[in-house]
Amino acid sequence: MTPPPSDRTSGVRAALRGLTTRGRSFLAAGITAVVCAYVLGQDGLLRVGFLLAALPLVAVMIVANTRYRVASGRRLNPRRAVAGQEARVHLRVDNVSRVPTGVLLLEDQVPYVLGPRPRFVLDRVEPHGYREVSYRVRSDLRGRYPLGPLQLRLSDPFGMCEVGRAFTASDTLTVVPQVQALPAVRLSGDWAGQGESSSHSLALAGDDDVILREYRPGDDLRRVHWKSTARYGELMVRREEQPQKARATVLLDTREIGHRGSGPASSFEWAVSCAASVCAHLLERGYQTHLLTDTGEWVPGPGSGNHGAAETTGLILDALAVADLSDGGGLSRAEEPLRVGGEGLLIAILGELDETQATRLGRLRSRTGGAVAFLLDTGTWTGLRLLAPQTGGDEFHARERQLREAGWAVLPVRAGDSLPDLWQNVDGARTTAHHREGAGA
């Protein structure tokens, strides 16, 4: 199909604007040679000038009349990359036309934090053929980063003219915080999911809302309640017990005034990685886990339905990938969600606290099945505590003591501490907290 004259004209104009340095040099040399030949009366130089000027113009016409169609696709492996680790991006270019392509120059749009912008050269793609290339990206900063759209530059065989065309499709790479493997410890004082000391409750669904129900094909005959069977004249079975799902809430303090340091080495980044590791560990152990921030935001959100452990882990990691410091002055916005649905195990990752905030957290302890606090000594993230250990140290120890007296199991955290080592001490800290709570009673 022949394109209309307007399309051909716009294509020629775009090709002229796409002349490379080589093409412009040939055109300028040709024009100069023609002018000199006219002034000096040299016919041989005139022919050379016409040849030099004609080459880039022929290249413009070749590129402007290119009629092949190209499609592209992008695949990320993995789609969720961990901060500090590499991900690979696979690009595929398909020639969906009936003619072979010329030289193709590919350039993908990549944020600077992921590395240099990748460029590739494809010599020729046969009709209905394809080519695949890949490149690596890496970021030490968590977040969501756009990839694309892919830009394609068409070139003539002599490299005198290039025309850029851009695809519209793009993808998003999610860089999540680092998740550390935590040791299995006994979380005393609460339900342990499907593990040891798990509580049981009667199944409450449909006909199981009554103590007995009619026999159904496939029921174990050992569950038949013979006394009721004789009374009602038909087989009756006892409803079975099912393990009750353990619940846990991980509270992340995102207040800007509660954290110190900057970049990946800040106390906030340590807290985010801690929240990701604890959530993943609890979900793996069978806990129904929610992430809660001081802004009052739940993940998964209320009314979102039941999710599997893998899906919930993905939702929480996606939320933590874009978690940012908040401008809140306290934790009051998180208190109401905890009062409504915060029963079970509560694990809080806390920044710097004042006396009032510690007191309000202490009141929440009675509403939970168990409470563990990672209390960050944020002064150690600035180096001030190393130069003057007494600077702010008394205030930190006062908040630590205040939470312990309220029944919290407190794990003090300083810059450079290992999260798996701290987690190993959770059971001992909880035992101490129970003893304090019993002595206070």
Contacts in CASP RR format, 6 or more apart in sequence:
PFRMAT RR
TARGET T0000
AUTHOR 0000-0000-0000
METHOD contacts of the structure
MODEL  1
MTPPPSDRTSGVRAALRGLTTRGRSFLAAGITAVVCAYVLGQDGLLRVGF
LLAALPLVAVMIVANTRYRVASGRRLNPRRAVAGQEARVHLRVDNVSRVP
TGVLLLEDQVPYVLGPRPRFVLDRVEPHGYREVSYRVRSDLRGRYPLGPL
QLRLSDPFGMCEVGRAFTASDTLTVVPQVQALPAVRLSGDWAGQGESSSH
SLALAGDDDVILREYRPGDDLRRVHWKSTARYGELMVRREEQPQKARATV
LLDTREIGHRGSGPASSFEWAVSCAASVCAHLLERGYQTHLLTDTGEWVP
GPGSGNHGAAETTGLILDALAVADLSDGGGLSRAEEPLRVGGEGLLIAIL
GELDETQATRLGRLRSRTGGAVAFLLDTGTWTGLRLLAPQTGGDEFHARE
RQLREAGWAVLPVRAGDSLPDLWQNVDGARTTAHHREGAGA
8 64 0 8 1.000
8 65 0 8 1.000
11 64 0 8 1.000
11 163 0 8 1.000
12 60 0 8 1.000
12 61 0 8 1.000
12 64 0 8 1.000
14 64 0 8 1.000
14 163 0 8 1.000
15 60 0 8 1.000
15 61 0 8 1.000
15 63 0 8 1.000
15 64 0 8 1.000
15 161 0 8 1.000
15 163 0 8 1.000
16 60 0 8 1.000
18 161 0 8 1.000
18 162 0 8 1.000
18 163 0 8 1.000
18 164 0 8 1.000
19 27 0 8 1.000
19 56 0 8 1.000
19 60 0 8 1.000
19 160 0 8 1.000
19 161 0 8 1.000
20 159 0 8 1.000
20 160 0 8 1.000
20 161 0 8 1.000
20 162 0 8 1.000
22 158 0 8 1.000
22 159 0 8 1.000
22 160 0 8 1.000
23 55 0 8 1.000
23 56 0 8 1.000
23 59 0 8 1.000
23 159 0 8 1.000
23 160 0 8 1.000
23 161 0 8 1.000
24 56 0 8 1.000
26 52 0 8 1.000
26 53 0 8 1.000
26 55 0 8 1.000
26 56 0 8 1.000
26 160 0 8 1.000
27 52 0 8 1.000
27 53 0 8 1.000
27 56 0 8 1.000
27 57 0 8 1.000
29 49 0 8 1.000
29 52 0 8 1.000
29 53 0 8 1.000
30 48 0 8 1.000
30 49 0 8 1.000
30 50 0 8 1.000
30 51 0 8 1.000
30 52 0 8 1.000
30 53 0 8 1.000
31 49 0 8 1.000
31 53 0 8 1.000
32 49 0 8 1.000
33 45 0 8 1.000
33 46 0 8 1.000
33 48 0 8 1.000
33 49 0 8 1.000
33 52 0 8 1.000
33 53 0 8 1.000
34 46 0 8 1.000
34 49 0 8 1.000
34 50 0 8 1.000
34 53 0 8 1.000
36 42 0 8 1.000
36 45 0 8 1.000
37 43 0 8 1.000
37 44 0 8 1.000
37 45 0 8 1.000
37 46 0 8 1.000
37 48 0 8 1.000
37 49 0 8 1.000
38 46 0 8 1.000
55 158 0 8 1.000
55 160 0 8 1.000
56 160 0 8 1.000
56 161 0 8 1.000
59 156 0 8 1.000
59 158 0 8 1.000
59 159 0 8 1.000
59 160 0 8 1.000
59 161 0 8 1.000
60 161 0 8 1.000
62 156 0 8 1.000
62 161 0 8 1.000
63 154 0 8 1.000
63 155 0 8 1.000
63 156 0 8 1.000
63 161 0 8 1.000
63 162 0 8 1.000
63 163 0 8 1.000
64 163 0 8 1.000
66 102 0 8 1.000
66 154 0 8 1.000
67 97 0 8 1.000
67 99 0 8 1.000
68 95 0 8 1.000
68 97 0 8 1.000
68 98 0 8 1.000
68 99 0 8 1.000
68 100 0 8 1.000
68 101 0 8 1.000
69 95 0 8 1.000
69 96 0 8 1.000
69 97 0 8 1.000
70 93 0 8 1.000
70 94 0 8 1.000
70 95 0 8 1.000
70 96 0 8 1.000
70 97 0 8 1.000
70 101 0 8 1.000
70 104 0 8 1.000
70 125 0 8 1.000
70 152 0 8 1.000
71 93 0 8 1.000
71 94 0 8 1.000
71 96 0 8 1.000
72 91 0 8 1.000
72 92 0 8 1.000
72 93 0 8 1.000
72 94 0 8 1.000
72 150 0 8 1.000
72 152 0 8 1.000
72 167 0 8 1.000
72 169 0 8 1.000
73 91 0 8 1.000
73 92 0 8 1.000
73 93 0 8 1.000
73 150 0 8 1.000
73 169 0 8 1.000
74 89 0 8 1.000
74 90 0 8 1.000
74 91 0 8 1.000
74 92 0 8 1.000
74 108 0 8 1.000
74 147 0 8 1.000
74 148 0 8 1.000
74 150 0 8 1.000
74 169 0 8 1.000
74 171 0 8 1.000
75 89 0 8 1.000
75 90 0 8 1.000
75 92 0 8 1.000
76 87 0 8 1.000
76 88 0 8 1.000
76 89 0 8 1.000
76 90 0 8 1.000
76 147 0 8 1.000
76 171 0 8 1.000
76 173 0 8 1.000
77 87 0 8 1.000
77 88 0 8 1.000
77 89 0 8 1.000
77 90 0 8 1.000
78 87 0 8 1.000
79 173 0 8 1.000
79 174 0 8 1.000
80 174 0 8 1.000
80 175 0 8 1.000
80 176 0 8 1.000
80 314 0 8 1.000
80 317 0 8 1.000
80 318 0 8 1.000
80 321 0 8 1.000
81 87 0 8 1.000
81 137 0 8 1.000
81 138 0 8 1.000
81 139 0 8 1.000
81 173 0 8 1.000
81 174 0 8 1.000
81 175 0 8 1.000
81 176 0 8 1.000
82 175 0 8 1.000
82 176 0 8 1.000
82 177 0 8 1.000
82 178 0 8 1.000
82 179 0 8 1.000
83 139 0 8 1.000
83 140 0 8 1.000
83 141 0 8 1.000
83 142 0 8 1.000
83 175 0 8 1.000
83 176 0 8 1.000
83 177 0 8 1.000
83 178 0 8 1.000
83 264 0 8 1.000
84 138 0 8 1.000
84 139 0 8 1.000
84 140 0 8 1.000
84 178 0 8 1.000
85 138 0 8 1.000
86 136 0 8 1.000
86 137 0 8 1.000
86 138 0 8 1.000
87 136 0 8 1.000
87 137 0 8 1.000
87 138 0 8 1.000
87 173 0 8 1.000
88 134 0 8 1.000
88 135 0 8 1.000
88 136 0 8 1.000
88 137 0 8 1.000
89 108 0 8 1.000
89 118 0 8 1.000
89 134 0 8 1.000
89 135 0 8 1.000
89 136 0 8 1.000
89 137 0 8 1.000
89 147 0 8 1.000
89 173 0 8 1.000
90 132 0 8 1.000
90 133 0 8 1.000
90 134 0 8 1.000
91 106 0 8 1.000
91 108 0 8 1.000
91 120 0 8 1.000
91 132 0 8 1.000
91 133 0 8 1.000
91 134 0 8 1.000
91 135 0 8 1.000
91 150 0 8 1.000
92 130 0 8 1.000
92 131 0 8 1.000
92 132 0 8 1.000
93 104 0 8 1.000
93 106 0 8 1.000
93 122 0 8 1.000
93 125 0 8 1.000
93 130 0 8 1.000
93 131 0 8 1.000
93 132 0 8 1.000
93 133 0 8 1.000
93 152 0 8 1.000
94 128 0 8 1.000
94 129 0 8 1.000
94 130 0 8 1.000
95 101 0 8 1.000
95 125 0 8 1.000
95 126 0 8 1.000
95 127 0 8 1.000
95 128 0 8 1.000
95 129 0 8 1.000
95 130 0 8 1.000
96 128 0 8 1.000
97 127 0 8 1.000
98 127 0 8 1.000
98 128 0 8 1.000
99 127 0 8 1.000
100 124 0 8 1.000
100 125 0 8 1.000
100 126 0 8 1.000
100 127 0 8 1.000
101 122 0 8 1.000
101 124 0 8 1.000
101 125 0 8 1.000
101 154 0 8 1.000
102 123 0 8 1.000
102 124 0 8 1.000
102 125 0 8 1.000
102 154 0 8 1.000
102 155 0 8 1.000
102 157 0 8 1.000
103 121 0 8 1.000
103 122 0 8 1.000
103 123 0 8 1.000
103 124 0 8 1.000
103 154 0 8 1.000
103 155 0 8 1.000
103 156 0 8 1.000
103 157 0 8 1.000
103 159 0 8 1.000
104 121 0 8 1.000
104 122 0 8 1.000
104 125 0 8 1.000
104 152 0 8 1.000
104 153 0 8 1.000
104 154 0 8 1.000
104 155 0 8 1.000
105 119 0 8 1.000
105 120 0 8 1.000
105 121 0 8 1.000
105 122 0 8 1.000
105 152 0 8 1.000
105 153 0 8 1.000
105 154 0 8 1.000
105 155 0 8 1.000
105 162 0 8 1.000
106 118 0 8 1.000
106 119 0 8 1.000
106 120 0 8 1.000
106 121 0 8 1.000
106 122 0 8 1.000
106 133 0 8 1.000
106 150 0 8 1.000
106 151 0 8 1.000
106 152 0 8 1.000
106 153 0 8 1.000
107 117 0 8 1.000
107 118 0 8 1.000
107 119 0 8 1.000
107 120 0 8 1.000
107 150 0 8 1.000
107 151 0 8 1.000
107 152 0 8 1.000
107 153 0 8 1.000
108 117 0 8 1.000
108 118 0 8 1.000
108 135 0 8 1.000
108 147 0 8 1.000
108 148 0 8 1.000
108 150 0 8 1.000
108 151 0 8 1.000
109 117 0 8 1.000
109 146 0 8 1.000
109 147 0 8 1.000
109 148 0 8 1.000
109 149 0 8 1.000
109 150 0 8 1.000
109 151 0 8 1.000
109 170 0 8 1.000
110 116 0 8 1.000
110 117 0 8 1.000
110 118 0 8 1.000
110 137 0 8 1.000
110 145 0 8 1.000
110 147 0 8 1.000
110 148 0 8 1.000
111 145 0 8 1.000
111 146 0 8 1.000
113 139 0 8 1.000
113 141 0 8 1.000
113 145 0 8 1.000
114 137 0 8 1.000
114 138 0 8 1.000
114 139 0 8 1.000
114 145 0 8 1.000
114 173 0 8 1.000
115 137 0 8 1.000
115 138 0 8 1.000
118 135 0 8 1.000
120 133 0 8 1.000
122 131 0 8 1.000
122 133 0 8 1.000
125 131 0 8 1.000
137 145 0 8 1.000
137 147 0 8 1.000
137 173 0 8 1.000
139 145 0 8 1.000
139 175 0 8 1.000
140 264 0 8 1.000
141 175 0 8 1.000
141 263 0 8 1.000
141 264 0 8 1.000
142 175 0 8 1.000
142 176 0 8 1.000
142 177 0 8 1.000
142 272 0 8 1.000
142 320 0 8 1.000
142 321 0 8 1.000
142 322 0 8 1.000
143 174 0 8 1.000
143 175 0 8 1.000
143 176 0 8 1.000
143 321 0 8 1.000
143 322 0 8 1.000
144 172 0 8 1.000
144 173 0 8 1.000
144 174 0 8 1.000
144 175 0 8 1.000
144 321 0 8 1.000
144 322 0 8 1.000
145 172 0 8 1.000
145 173 0 8 1.000
145 174 0 8 1.000
145 175 0 8 1.000
146 170 0 8 1.000
146 171 0 8 1.000
146 172 0 8 1.000
147 170 0 8 1.000
147 171 0 8 1.000
147 172 0 8 1.000
147 173 0 8 1.000
148 167 0 8 1.000
148 169 0 8 1.000
148 170 0 8 1.000
148 171 0 8 1.000
149 166 0 8 1.000
149 167 0 8 1.000
149 168 0 8 1.000
149 169 0 8 1.000
149 170 0 8 1.000
150 166 0 8 1.000
150 167 0 8 1.000
150 169 0 8 1.000
151 164 0 8 1.000
151 165 0 8 1.000
151 166 0 8 1.000
151 167 0 8 1.000
152 164 0 8 1.000
152 165 0 8 1.000
152 166 0 8 1.000
152 167 0 8 1.000
153 162 0 8 1.000
153 163 0 8 1.000
153 164 0 8 1.000
153 165 0 8 1.000
154 162 0 8 1.000
154 163 0 8 1.000
154 164 0 8 1.000
154 165 0 8 1.000
155 161 0 8 1.000
155 162 0 8 1.000
174 317 0 8 1.000
174 318 0 8 1.000
174 321 0 8 1.000
175 321 0 8 1.000
176 276 0 8 1.000
176 317 0 8 1.000
176 318 0 8 1.000
176 320 0 8 1.000
176 321 0 8 1.000
177 269 0 8 1.000
177 272 0 8 1.000
177 273 0 8 1.000
177 275 0 8 1.000
177 276 0 8 1.000
177 317 0 8 1.000
177 320 0 8 1.000
177 321 0 8 1.000
178 273 0 8 1.000
178 276 0 8 1.000
178 277 0 8 1.000
179 273 0 8 1.000
179 276 0 8 1.000
179 277 0 8 1.000
179 280 0 8 1.000
179 317 0 8 1.000
180 273 0 8 1.000
180 277 0 8 1.000
180 419 0 8 1.000
180 420 0 8 1.000
181 277 0 8 1.000
181 281 0 8 1.000
181 420 0 8 1.000
182 277 0 8 1.000
182 278 0 8 1.000
182 281 0 8 1.000
182 419 0 8 1.000
182 420 0 8 1.000
182 423 0 8 1.000
183 420 0 8 1.000
183 423 0 8 1.000
183 424 0 8 1.000
184 285 0 8 1.000
185 423 0 8 1.000
185 424 0 8 1.000
185 426 0 8 1.000
185 427 0 8 1.000
186 192 0 8 1.000
186 196 0 8 1.000
186 427 0 8 1.000
187 345 0 8 1.000
187 426 0 8 1.000
187 427 0 8 1.000
187 430 0 8 1.000
188 197 0 8 1.000
188 427 0 8 1.000
188 430 0 8 1.000
188 431 0 8 1.000
188 434 0 8 1.000
189 369 0 8 1.000
189 370 0 8 1.000
189 430 0 8 1.000
189 434 0 8 1.000
190 246 0 8 1.000
190 248 0 8 1.000
190 344 0 8 1.000
190 345 0 8 1.000
190 369 0 8 1.000
190 370 0 8 1.000
191 197 0 8 1.000
191 198 0 8 1.000
191 199 0 8 1.000
191 244 0 8 1.000
191 246 0 8 1.000
191 247 0 8 1.000
191 344 0 8 1.000
191 345 0 8 1.000
192 198 0 8 1.000
192 246 0 8 1.000
192 285 0 8 1.000
193 243 0 8 1.000
193 245 0 8 1.000
193 246 0 8 1.000
193 285 0 8 1.000
193 286 0 8 1.000
193 287 0 8 1.000
194 243 0 8 1.000
194 285 0 8 1.000
194 286 0 8 1.000
195 285 0 8 1.000
195 286 0 8 1.000
198 243 0 8 1.000
198 244 0 8 1.000
198 246 0 8 1.000
199 243 0 8 1.000
199 244 0 8 1.000
199 246 0 8 1.000
200 241 0 8 1.000
200 242 0 8 1.000
200 243 0 8 1.000
200 244 0 8 1.000
201 241 0 8 1.000
201 242 0 8 1.000
201 243 0 8 1.000
201 244 0 8 1.000
202 208 0 8 1.000
202 239 0 8 1.000
202 241 0 8 1.000
202 242 0 8 1.000
203 239 0 8 1.000
203 240 0 8 1.000
203 241 0 8 1.000
203 242 0 8 1.000
207 213 0 8 1.000
207 214 0 8 1.000
208 239 0 8 1.000
210 239 0 8 1.000
211 238 0 8 1.000
211 239 0 8 1.000
212 225 0 8 1.000
212 228 0 8 1.000
212 236 0 8 1.000
212 237 0 8 1.000
212 238 0 8 1.000
212 239 0 8 1.000
213 236 0 8 1.000
213 237 0 8 1.000
213 239 0 8 1.000
214 234 0 8 1.000
214 235 0 8 1.000
214 236 0 8 1.000
214 237 0 8 1.000
215 224 0 8 1.000
215 234 0 8 1.000
215 235 0 8 1.000
215 236 0 8 1.000
215 237 0 8 1.000
216 237 0 8 1.000
219 237 0 8 1.000
220 237 0 8 1.000
223 237 0 8 1.000
223 238 0 8 1.000
223 240 0 8 1.000
224 235 0 8 1.000
224 236 0 8 1.000
224 237 0 8 1.000
225 236 0 8 1.000
225 237 0 8 1.000
225 238 0 8 1.000
228 236 0 8 1.000
229 235 0 8 1.000
229 236 0 8 1.000
245 286 0 8 1.000
245 287 0 8 1.000
245 288 0 8 1.000
246 286 0 8 1.000
246 287 0 8 1.000
246 288 0 8 1.000
246 344 0 8 1.000
246 345 0 8 1.000
247 287 0 8 1.000
247 288 0 8 1.000
247 289 0 8 1.000
247 342 0 8 1.000
247 343 0 8 1.000
247 344 0 8 1.000
247 345 0 8 1.000
248 282 0 8 1.000
248 287 0 8 1.000
248 288 0 8 1.000
248 289 0 8 1.000
248 290 0 8 1.000
248 344 0 8 1.000
248 345 0 8 1.000
248 346 0 8 1.000
248 347 0 8 1.000
249 289 0 8 1.000
249 290 0 8 1.000
249 291 0 8 1.000
249 292 0 8 1.000
249 338 0 8 1.000
249 341 0 8 1.000
249 342 0 8 1.000
249 344 0 8 1.000
249 345 0 8 1.000
249 346 0 8 1.000
249 347 0 8 1.000
250 275 0 8 1.000
250 278 0 8 1.000
250 279 0 8 1.000
250 282 0 8 1.000
250 289 0 8 1.000
250 290 0 8 1.000
250 291 0 8 1.000
250 292 0 8 1.000
250 347 0 8 1.000
250 348 0 8 1.000
250 349 0 8 1.000
251 292 0 8 1.000
251 293 0 8 1.000
251 294 0 8 1.000
251 331 0 8 1.000
251 334 0 8 1.000
251 338 0 8 1.000
251 346 0 8 1.000
251 347 0 8 1.000
251 348 0 8 1.000
251 349 0 8 1.000
251 350 0 8 1.000
252 271 0 8 1.000
252 272 0 8 1.000
252 275 0 8 1.000
252 291 0 8 1.000
252 292 0 8 1.000
252 293 0 8 1.000
252 294 0 8 1.000
252 320 0 8 1.000
252 323 0 8 1.000
252 349 0 8 1.000
253 259 0 8 1.000
253 271 0 8 1.000
253 293 0 8 1.000
253 294 0 8 1.000
253 331 0 8 1.000
253 348 0 8 1.000
253 349 0 8 1.000
253 350 0 8 1.000
253 351 0 8 1.000
254 268 0 8 1.000
254 271 0 8 1.000
254 293 0 8 1.000
254 294 0 8 1.000
254 295 0 8 1.000
254 323 0 8 1.000
254 324 0 8 1.000
254 325 0 8 1.000
254 326 0 8 1.000
255 294 0 8 1.000
255 325 0 8 1.000
255 326 0 8 1.000
255 327 0 8 1.000
255 328 0 8 1.000
255 329 0 8 1.000
255 330 0 8 1.000
255 331 0 8 1.000
255 351 0 8 1.000
256 325 0 8 1.000
256 326 0 8 1.000
256 327 0 8 1.000
256 328 0 8 1.000
257 328 0 8 1.000
257 329 0 8 1.000
257 352 0 8 1.000
258 267 0 8 1.000
258 351 0 8 1.000
258 352 0 8 1.000
258 353 0 8 1.000
258 378 0 8 1.000
259 266 0 8 1.000
259 267 0 8 1.000
259 268 0 8 1.000
259 271 0 8 1.000
259 325 0 8 1.000
259 351 0 8 1.000
259 352 0 8 1.000
259 376 0 8 1.000
259 378 0 8 1.000
259 381 0 8 1.000
260 266 0 8 1.000
260 267 0 8 1.000
260 352 0 8 1.000
260 378 0 8 1.000
260 379 0 8 1.000
260 381 0 8 1.000
260 382 0 8 1.000
261 267 0 8 1.000
261 268 0 8 1.000
261 378 0 8 1.000
261 381 0 8 1.000
261 382 0 8 1.000
263 269 0 8 1.000
265 381 0 8 1.000
266 381 0 8 1.000
267 351 0 8 1.000
267 376 0 8 1.000
267 378 0 8 1.000
267 381 0 8 1.000
267 415 0 8 1.000
268 325 0 8 1.000
270 376 0 8 1.000
270 381 0 8 1.000
270 413 0 8 1.000
270 415 0 8 1.000
271 349 0 8 1.000
271 351 0 8 1.000
271 374 0 8 1.000
271 376 0 8 1.000
272 320 0 8 1.000
272 323 0 8 1.000
273 419 0 8 1.000
274 349 0 8 1.000
274 374 0 8 1.000
274 413 0 8 1.000
274 419 0 8 1.000
275 291 0 8 1.000
275 320 0 8 1.000
275 349 0 8 1.000
276 316 0 8 1.000
276 317 0 8 1.000
276 320 0 8 1.000
277 419 0 8 1.000
278 347 0 8 1.000
278 349 0 8 1.000
278 423 0 8 1.000
279 289 0 8 1.000
279 291 0 8 1.000
279 313 0 8 1.000
279 316 0 8 1.000
280 313 0 8 1.000
280 316 0 8 1.000
280 317 0 8 1.000
281 423 0 8 1.000
282 289 0 8 1.000
282 345 0 8 1.000
282 347 0 8 1.000
283 289 0 8 1.000
283 309 0 8 1.000
283 312 0 8 1.000
283 313 0 8 1.000
284 309 0 8 1.000
286 309 0 8 1.000
287 345 0 8 1.000
289 312 0 8 1.000
289 316 0 8 1.000
290 298 0 8 1.000
290 299 0 8 1.000
290 300 0 8 1.000
290 301 0 8 1.000
291 298 0 8 1.000
291 299 0 8 1.000
291 316 0 8 1.000
291 319 0 8 1.000
291 320 0 8 1.000
292 298 0 8 1.000
292 299 0 8 1.000
292 334 0 8 1.000
292 337 0 8 1.000
292 338 0 8 1.000
293 323 0 8 1.000
293 326 0 8 1.000
293 334 0 8 1.000
294 326 0 8 1.000
294 328 0 8 1.000
294 330 0 8 1.000
294 331 0 8 1.000
294 333 0 8 1.000
294 334 0 8 1.000
295 326 0 8 1.000
295 328 0 8 1.000
295 333 0 8 1.000
295 334 0 8 1.000
296 333 0 8 1.000
296 334 0 8 1.000
296 336 0 8 1.000
296 337 0 8 1.000
297 319 0 8 1.000
298 337 0 8 1.000
299 315 0 8 1.000
299 316 0 8 1.000
299 319 0 8 1.000
300 307 0 8 1.000
300 312 0 8 1.000
300 315 0 8 1.000
300 316 0 8 1.000
307 315 0 8 1.000
330 357 0 8 1.000
331 357 0 8 1.000
331 360 0 8 1.000
331 361 0 8 1.000
332 360 0 8 1.000
335 360 0 8 1.000
335 364 0 8 1.000
338 346 0 8 1.000
338 364 0 8 1.000
338 367 0 8 1.000
338 368 0 8 1.000
339 364 0 8 1.000
339 367 0 8 1.000
342 367 0 8 1.000
342 368 0 8 1.000
343 367 0 8 1.000
343 368 0 8 1.000
343 369 0 8 1.000
344 368 0 8 1.000
344 369 0 8 1.000
344 370 0 8 1.000
345 368 0 8 1.000
345 369 0 8 1.000
345 370 0 8 1.000
345 371 0 8 1.000
345 372 0 8 1.000
346 364 0 8 1.000
346 368 0 8 1.000
346 369 0 8 1.000
346 370 0 8 1.000
346 371 0 8 1.000
346 372 0 8 1.000
347 371 0 8 1.000
347 372 0 8 1.000
347 373 0 8 1.000
347 374 0 8 1.000
348 361 0 8 1.000
348 371 0 8 1.000
348 372 0 8 1.000
348 373 0 8 1.000
348 374 0 8 1.000
349 374 0 8 1.000
349 376 0 8 1.000
350 361 0 8 1.000
350 373 0 8 1.000
350 374 0 8 1.000
350 375 0 8 1.000
350 376 0 8 1.000
351 375 0 8 1.000
351 376 0 8 1.000
351 378 0 8 1.000
352 376 0 8 1.000
352 378 0 8 1.000
352 396 0 8 1.000
353 361 0 8 1.000
353 375 0 8 1.000
353 399 0 8 1.000
354 399 0 8 1.000
355 398 0 8 1.000
355 399 0 8 1.000
355 402 0 8 1.000
358 399 0 8 1.000
358 402 0 8 1.000
358 403 0 8 1.000
358 406 0 8 1.000
359 402 0 8 1.000
359 406 0 8 1.000
361 373 0 8 1.000
361 403 0 8 1.000
361 406 0 8 1.000
361 408 0 8 1.000
362 402 0 8 1.000
362 403 0 8 1.000
362 406 0 8 1.000
362 407 0 8 1.000
362 408 0 8 1.000
363 406 0 8 1.000
364 371 0 8 1.000
365 371 0 8 1.000
365 406 0 8 1.000
365 407 0 8 1.000
365 408 0 8 1.000
370 409 0 8 1.000
370 430 0 8 1.000
371 407 0 8 1.000
371 408 0 8 1.000
371 409 0 8 1.000
371 433 0 8 1.000
372 408 0 8 1.000
372 409 0 8 1.000
372 410 0 8 1.000
372 411 0 8 1.000
372 426 0 8 1.000
372 429 0 8 1.000
372 430 0 8 1.000
373 403 0 8 1.000
373 408 0 8 1.000
373 409 0 8 1.000
373 410 0 8 1.000
373 411 0 8 1.000
374 411 0 8 1.000
374 413 0 8 1.000
374 422 0 8 1.000
375 396 0 8 1.000
375 399 0 8 1.000
375 400 0 8 1.000
375 403 0 8 1.000
375 410 0 8 1.000
375 411 0 8 1.000
375 412 0 8 1.000
375 413 0 8 1.000
376 413 0 8 1.000
377 385 0 8 1.000
377 393 0 8 1.000
377 396 0 8 1.000
377 412 0 8 1.000
377 413 0 8 1.000
377 414 0 8 1.000
377 415 0 8 1.000
379 385 0 8 1.000
379 391 0 8 1.000
379 392 0 8 1.000
379 396 0 8 1.000
379 415 0 8 1.000
380 386 0 8 1.000
380 414 0 8 1.000
380 415 0 8 1.000
380 416 0 8 1.000
381 415 0 8 1.000
383 415 0 8 1.000
384 391 0 8 1.000
385 391 0 8 1.000
385 392 0 8 1.000
385 393 0 8 1.000
385 414 0 8 1.000
396 412 0 8 1.000
400 410 0 8 1.000
400 412 0 8 1.000
403 410 0 8 1.000
404 410 0 8 1.000
404 432 0 8 1.000
404 433 0 8 1.000
404 436 0 8 1.000
405 436 0 8 1.000
407 433 0 8 1.000
407 434 0 8 1.000
407 436 0 8 1.000
407 437 0 8 1.000
408 433 0 8 1.000
409 426 0 8 1.000
409 428 0 8 1.000
409 429 0 8 1.000
409 430 0 8 1.000
409 432 0 8 1.000
409 433 0 8 1.000
410 429 0 8 1.000
410 433 0 8 1.000
411 422 0 8 1.000
411 425 0 8 1.000
411 426 0 8 1.000
411 429 0 8 1.000
413 422 0 8 1.000
END
